[in-house]
């Protein structure tokens, strides 16, 4: 299935593909590759998939967000500050970067 170069240029721009610079030298090759891909997808449409179960999709699960509760062994602020190499009061101190 041939694809016109204007469509290929639009697809390449949307996908941020490098198509050969401002002279657009790579557009014919990209059009040929896209046409081959579409032809392959047309072949896959012809497969008989009756009786084939769909694959698992996490989108079908209704888990939702879990509650935000501290569990056993969750460290408190004082325990975490004790692990810091240097601190001033309730704050970590870090080296100056400028």
C-alpha positions as CSV (number, residue, x, y, z in Angstrom):
1,X,0.0,0.0,0.0
2,X,1.7,3.2,-1.1
3,X,1.7,6.2,1.2
4,X,2.1,9.7,0.0
5,X,5.1,11.7,1.2
6,X,3.1,14.4,2.8
7,X,1.5,11.9,5.1
8,X,4.8,10.3,5.9
9,X,6.3,13.8,6.6
10,X,3.4,14.5,9.1
11,X,3.8,11.1,10.8
12,X,7.6,11.7,11.1
13,X,7.1,15.1,12.6
14,X,4.6,13.8,15.1
15,X,6.9,10.9,16.1
16,X,9.9,13.2,16.1
17,X,11.7,11.0,13.6
18,X,14.8,12.1,11.7
19,X,13.9,11.7,8.1
20,X,17.1,12.9,6.4
21,X,17.3,16.6,7.2
22,X,15.8,19.6,5.5
23,X,16.1,18.1,2.0
24,X,13.8,15.2,3.2
25,X,16.0,12.6,1.4
26,X,14.9,9.9,3.8
27,X,11.1,10.3,3.3
28,X,10.8,7.8,0.4
29,X,12.6,5.1,2.4
30,X,10.4,5.9,5.5
31,X,7.3,5.7,3.3
32,X,8.4,2.3,2.0
33,X,9.0,1.0,5.5
34,X,5.6,2.3,6.7
35,X,3.9,0.7,3.8
36,X,5.6,-2.6,4.6
37,X,4.4,-2.4,8.2
38,X,0.8,-1.7,7.1
39,X,0.9,-4.6,4.7
40,X,2.1,-6.9,7.5
41,X,-0.7,-5.7,9.8
42,X,-3.2,-6.5,7.0
43,X,-1.8,-10.1,6.9
44,X,-2.3,-10.4,10.7
45,X,-5.9,-9.3,10.3
46,X,-6.5,-12.4,8.2
47,X,-5.6,-14.8,11.1
48,X,-8.5,-16.8,12.6
49,X,-8.5,-16.0,16.3
50,X,-11.8,-17.6,17.3
51,X,-11.5,-19.4,20.6
52,X,-8.2,-17.5,21.5
53,X,-8.4,-15.9,24.9
54,X,-7.2,-12.3,25.1
55,X,-4.0,-11.7,27.0
56,X,-4.0,-10.3,30.5
57,X,-4.4,-6.6,30.8
58,X,-3.7,-4.7,34.0
59,X,-6.3,-2.1,32.8
60,X,-9.0,-4.7,33.5
61,X,-8.1,-4.9,37.1
62,X,-10.0,-2.7,39.5
63,X,-7.3,-2.5,42.2
64,X,-7.3,1.3,42.7
65,X,-5.0,3.2,45.0
66,X,-4.1,1.6,48.4
67,X,-4.6,3.4,51.6
68,X,-1.6,5.4,52.8
69,X,-0.8,3.9,56.2
70,X,2.5,3.3,57.8
71,X,3.3,-0.4,58.2
72,X,5.5,-2.2,60.7
73,X,9.0,-1.0,60.7
74,X,8.2,2.4,59.2
75,X,10.8,4.8,60.4
76,X,9.7,8.1,62.0
77,X,11.2,11.5,61.4
78,X,13.6,11.3,64.3
79,X,14.9,7.9,63.3
80,X,15.6,9.1,59.8
81,X,17.3,12.3,61.0
82,X,19.6,10.1,63.2
83,X,20.8,8.4,60.0
84,X,21.9,11.7,58.4
85,X,25.7,12.4,58.3
86,X,25.1,16.0,59.4
87,X,22.1,17.9,60.6
88,X,21.0,21.2,62.2
89,X,18.0,20.7,64.5
90,X,15.3,19.0,62.4
91,X,17.0,19.6,59.1
92,X,19.6,17.8,57.0
93,X,22.6,19.8,56.0
94,X,24.1,19.4,52.6
95,X,27.3,20.9,51.0
96,X,26.9,24.2,49.1
97,X,27.0,23.5,45.4
98,X,27.8,26.9,43.9
